[in-house]
Amino acid sequence: MKTILYASDRTEHSSPALKYAYQLSLQLKASLMVLYVHEMEQIRVSVSRPAAQIEYHVIKEQTEILTKYCEKHLGVAVDGKKLQVDVVHNDSVSDAILEKSKNFGTDMIIIGRKDKHTDRGLFVGNIGKGLQEKVPCPLLIIPNNVAAKSIKTILYATDFEEADILALKKLVPMSKALGAKIQIVHISTEKEYAGKEQMEWFKDMLRQEVDTAAIDFTLIFSDKIQDKLKTHAKTIGADLLVLLEREEKGFFQKIFHISLVAKMEEHIGIPLLSYNELNL
């Protein structure tokens, strides 16, 4: 992993999320781009100051503010290499993030979870949903009060699909870089699946693609998948929950009738990493 894009709303309350993003970039030996999307008011054009000139000075001013914000909370200088900042003018936050991620060659996008302290509602909600459907790379959603700490236990919830194996092929190198263990769990109802047979098939398929030495497998039977997944994450002390955003409605979606990613991001207190099936 070479590049991480973190979209910031520049509030004091979201500073822990900035620290988390920076710490993760150091652990993965990746450069971090901190992006702020400025929603500029309509510019009054005058003969003496063209609109383009006004916008240039506004962006420059906002970039200086963002630089000071990052340096204040991270305690390091914005060097333009390992730590970069950028301010763009766009009425659509999600469009701005997507455009920047493509131009920057981003390997991961990080956004903060919406909460009552965030005036602009950055970023989860309609913005997060739009990103999950279009992002060209993994999307990491983090609580704004998350503590910057090492990721040691990663929980991956599988639906026993081939796309899960593709996602895990990308997740395993990241887990090795972090020195983390992957716990794979499938939560099944007794009626829906012959879970044990599917788990063994999935294990065999995965072993053909990746080194499973640092991967554990757990099968849980329950009709309350969302609650059981949340409880299991707490039981094993998971630092990160990983889910696959599927194009077609799989078992998880049938249970919730909406995306499990969208559902879990509202109810779990740890960072959530979303892989989009379309981009695997």
C-alpha positions as CSV (number, residue, x, y, z in Angstrom):
1,M,0.0,0.0,0.0
2,K,1.4,3.3,-1.1
3,T,-1.2,6.0,-0.7
4,I,-4.0,6.7,1.8
5,L,-6.6,9.5,1.4
6,Y,-8.2,10.8,4.6
7,A,-11.1,13.3,4.1
8,S,-11.3,15.7,7.0
9,D,-13.9,18.1,8.2
10,R,-11.2,19.9,10.2
11,T,-13.2,20.0,13.5
12,E,-11.6,19.6,16.9
13,H,-13.9,16.6,17.6
14,S,-12.6,14.7,14.6
15,S,-8.9,15.2,15.4
16,P,-8.6,11.6,16.9
17,A,-9.6,10.3,13.5
18,L,-6.8,12.3,11.9
19,K,-4.3,10.8,14.3
20,Y,-5.7,7.3,13.6
21,A,-5.3,7.8,9.8
22,Y,-1.8,9.1,10.3
23,Q,-0.7,6.3,12.6
24,L,-2.2,3.8,10.1
25,S,-0.2,5.4,7.3
26,L,3.0,5.0,9.3
27,Q,2.3,1.3,10.1
28,L,1.6,0.6,6.4
29,K,4.5,2.7,5.2
30,A,2.1,4.8,3.0
31,S,1.9,8.5,2.3
32,L,-1.2,10.2,3.8
33,M,-3.1,12.9,1.9
34,V,-5.5,14.9,4.1
35,L,-8.3,16.3,2.0
36,Y,-10.7,19.1,2.9
37,V,-13.7,19.8,0.6
38,H,-14.5,23.5,0.8
39,E,-18.1,24.5,-0.1
40,M,-17.6,28.0,-1.4
41,E,-20.3,30.6,-1.4
42,Q,-21.3,32.1,-4.7
43,I,-18.5,34.5,-5.8
44,R,-19.4,38.1,-6.7
45,V,-17.6,38.9,-9.9
46,S,-16.0,42.3,-10.2
47,V,-13.8,43.9,-12.8
48,S,-10.9,44.3,-10.4
49,R,-11.0,40.7,-9.1
50,P,-12.1,37.9,-11.4
51,A,-13.8,34.8,-10.0
52,A,-10.9,32.6,-10.7
53,Q,-8.5,34.9,-8.8
54,I,-10.9,35.0,-5.8
55,E,-11.2,31.3,-5.7
56,Y,-7.4,30.9,-5.9
57,H,-6.9,33.0,-2.8
58,V,-9.8,31.3,-0.9
59,I,-8.3,27.8,-1.6
60,K,-4.8,29.1,-0.6
61,E,-6.2,30.4,2.7
62,Q,-8.1,27.2,3.4
63,T,-5.0,25.2,2.6
64,E,-3.0,27.2,5.2
65,I,-5.7,26.5,7.8
66,L,-5.7,22.8,7.0
67,T,-1.9,22.7,7.2
68,K,-2.0,24.3,10.7
69,Y,-4.8,21.9,11.8
70,C,-2.7,18.9,10.8
71,E,0.5,20.1,12.3
72,K,-1.2,21.1,15.5
73,H,-2.8,17.7,16.1
74,L,-0.1,15.5,14.7
75,G,2.9,17.3,16.0
76,V,4.8,16.9,12.7
77,A,5.3,19.1,9.7
78,V,3.4,18.7,6.4
79,D,6.3,17.7,4.2
80,G,4.4,17.2,1.0
81,K,5.7,13.6,0.8
82,K,4.7,11.3,3.7
83,L,2.1,13.9,4.8
84,Q,0.3,16.0,2.3
85,V,-2.7,18.3,2.4
86,D,-5.1,19.5,-0.3
87,V,-8.2,21.7,-0.4
88,V,-10.7,21.4,-3.3
89,H,-13.8,23.4,-4.1
90,N,-16.8,21.1,-4.8
91,D,-20.5,21.2,-3.9
92,S,-20.4,17.4,-3.7
93,V,-18.2,16.0,-1.0
94,S,-18.4,12.4,-2.3
95,D,-17.6,13.5,-5.9
96,A,-14.6,15.5,-4.6
97,I,-13.3,12.5,-2.7
98,L,-13.8,10.1,-5.6
99,E,-12.1,12.5,-8.1
100,K,-9.1,13.1,-5.8
101,S,-8.7,9.4,-5.0
102,K,-8.5,8.6,-8.7
103,N,-6.0,11.5,-9.4
104,F,-3.9,10.6,-6.3
105,G,-3.8,6.9,-7.1
106,T,-5.3,6.1,-3.7
107,D,-5.0,2.6,-2.2
108,M,-7.4,3.3,0.7
109,I,-9.9,6.1,1.5
110,I,-10.6,6.9,5.1
111,I,-13.7,8.9,6.3
112,G,-15.0,9.7,9.7
113,R,-18.4,8.4,10.9
114,K,-21.2,10.9,11.2
115,D,-22.2,11.9,14.7
116,K,-24.0,14.6,16.5
117,H,-20.9,16.8,16.8
118,T,-20.4,17.0,13.1
119,D,-22.2,20.0,11.6
120,R,-21.7,19.1,8.0
121,G,-22.7,15.4,8.6
122,L,-19.3,14.2,7.3
123,F,-19.2,11.6,6.2
124,V,-21.3,8.5,6.7
125,G,-24.9,8.7,5.6
126,N,-25.7,9.6,2.0
127,I,-22.1,10.5,1.4
128,G,-20.7,7.3,2.8
129,K,-23.3,5.2,0.9
130,G,-22.4,6.9,-2.4
131,L,-18.7,6.2,-1.8
132,Q,-19.3,2.6,-0.9
133,E,-21.0,2.1,-4.3
134,K,-18.3,3.8,-6.3
135,V,-14.9,3.8,-4.6
136,P,-12.1,2.3,-6.6
137,C,-10.4,1.1,-3.4
138,P,-11.2,-0.1,0.1
139,L,-13.2,2.4,2.2
140,L,-12.3,2.7,5.9
141,I,-15.0,4.2,8.1
142,I,-13.8,5.2,11.6
143,P,-15.5,6.7,14.7
144,N,-14.4,10.3,15.2
145,N,-13.4,9.4,18.8
146,V,-11.3,6.4,17.8
147,A,-7.9,6.0,19.6
148,A,-4.8,5.7,17.5
149,K,-3.6,2.3,18.3
150,S,-2.1,-0.8,16.5
151,I,-4.5,-3.1,14.7
152,K,-3.8,-6.6,16.1
153,T,-7.1,-8.5,15.5
154,I,-9.1,-8.1,12.2
155,L,-12.6,-9.7,12.0
156,Y,-13.8,-10.6,8.5
157,A,-17.4,-11.6,8.2
158,T,-17.8,-14.0,5.2
159,D,-20.8,-15.2,3.3
160,F,-18.8,-18.0,1.7
161,E,-18.6,-16.4,-1.8
162,E,-15.8,-16.3,-4.3
163,A,-15.7,-12.5,-3.9
164,D,-14.8,-13.0,-0.2
165,I,-11.7,-14.9,-1.3
166,L,-10.7,-12.0,-3.6
167,A,-11.2,-9.5,-0.8
168,L,-9.1,-11.6,1.6
169,K,-6.3,-11.9,-1.0
170,K,-6.1,-8.1,-0.7
171,L,-6.6,-8.0,3.1
172,V,-3.9,-10.6,4.0
173,P,-0.9,-8.4,2.8
174,M,-2.3,-5.6,4.8
175,S,-2.7,-7.7,7.9
176,K,0.9,-9.0,7.6
177,A,2.2,-5.4,7.3
178,L,0.3,-4.6,10.5
179,G,1.3,-7.8,12.3
180,A,-2.3,-8.6,12.8
181,K,-4.3,-11.9,12.9
182,I,-7.4,-12.3,10.8
183,Q,-10.5,-14.0,12.4
184,I,-13.0,-15.1,9.8
185,V,-16.5,-15.6,11.0
186,H,-19.7,-16.8,9.3
187,I,-22.9,-16.4,11.2
188,S,-25.6,-18.7,9.8
189,T,-29.1,-19.8,10.7
190,E,-29.5,-23.6,11.0
191,K,-32.3,-23.5,8.4
192,E,-30.5,-21.5,5.7
193,Y,-27.2,-23.3,5.4
194,A,-25.2,-26.5,5.9
195,G,-22.7,-24.3,7.5
196,K,-20.0,-26.8,8.5
197,E,-19.7,-28.2,5.0
198,Q,-19.5,-24.7,3.5
199,M,-16.9,-23.6,6.0
200,E,-14.6,-26.5,5.0
201,W,-15.1,-25.7,1.3
202,F,-14.2,-22.1,2.0
203,K,-11.1,-23.0,4.0
204,D,-9.8,-25.2,1.1
205,M,-10.5,-22.5,-1.5
206,L,-8.8,-19.9,0.6
207,R,-5.7,-22.0,1.3
208,Q,-5.1,-22.3,-2.4
209,E,-4.9,-18.5,-2.7
210,V,-3.3,-17.2,0.5
211,D,-1.2,-18.2,3.5
212,T,-3.7,-19.0,6.2
213,A,-1.3,-19.5,9.0
214,A,-2.4,-16.3,10.7
215,I,-6.1,-16.9,10.0
216,D,-8.7,-18.5,12.3
217,F,-12.2,-19.6,11.3
218,T,-15.3,-19.5,13.3
219,L,-18.8,-20.7,12.5
220,I,-21.7,-19.4,14.6
221,F,-25.4,-20.3,14.4
222,S,-27.8,-17.5,15.2
223,D,-30.9,-15.9,13.7
224,K,-29.7,-12.5,15.0
225,I,-26.7,-11.9,12.7
226,Q,-26.1,-8.2,13.3
227,D,-26.3,-8.6,17.1
228,K,-24.1,-11.7,17.1
229,L,-21.5,-10.1,14.9
230,K,-21.3,-7.1,17.2
231,T,-21.0,-9.4,20.3
232,H,-18.4,-11.6,18.6
233,A,-16.3,-8.6,17.7
234,K,-16.3,-7.5,21.4
235,T,-15.5,-11.1,22.6
236,I,-12.4,-11.5,20.5
237,G,-11.3,-7.8,21.0
238,A,-11.4,-7.0,17.3
239,D,-9.7,-3.7,16.3
240,L,-11.2,-3.7,12.8
241,L,-14.3,-5.2,11.2
242,V,-14.1,-6.0,7.5
243,L,-17.2,-6.5,5.3
244,L,-17.8,-6.9,1.6
245,E,-20.2,-4.6,-0.2
246,R,-21.9,-6.9,-2.6
247,E,-23.5,-6.0,-5.9
248,E,-26.1,-8.7,-5.6
249,K,-28.2,-9.3,-2.5
250,G,-26.6,-12.2,-0.6
251,F,-27.5,-13.9,2.7
252,F,-26.6,-10.9,4.8
253,Q,-28.7,-8.5,2.7
254,K,-31.6,-10.9,2.8
255,I,-31.6,-10.8,6.5
256,F,-31.4,-7.0,6.8
257,H,-33.0,-5.9,3.5
258,I,-30.3,-3.2,3.3
259,S,-26.5,-3.3,3.1
260,L,-24.8,-4.9,6.1
261,V,-22.1,-2.4,5.8
262,A,-24.5,0.5,6.2
263,K,-26.2,-1.3,9.1
264,M,-23.0,-2.1,11.0
265,E,-21.4,1.3,10.6
266,E,-24.1,2.7,12.8
267,H,-23.9,0.1,15.6
268,I,-20.3,-0.9,16.1
269,G,-17.7,1.1,17.9
270,I,-14.6,0.0,16.0
271,P,-13.3,1.0,12.5
272,L,-15.1,-0.7,9.6
273,L,-13.3,-1.5,6.3
274,S,-15.5,-2.0,3.3
275,Y,-14.4,-3.8,0.1
276,N,-16.6,-3.2,-3.0
277,E,-17.2,-6.4,-4.9
278,L,-17.1,-4.5,-8.2
279,N,-13.5,-3.4,-7.7
280,L,-11.9,-6.6,-6.5
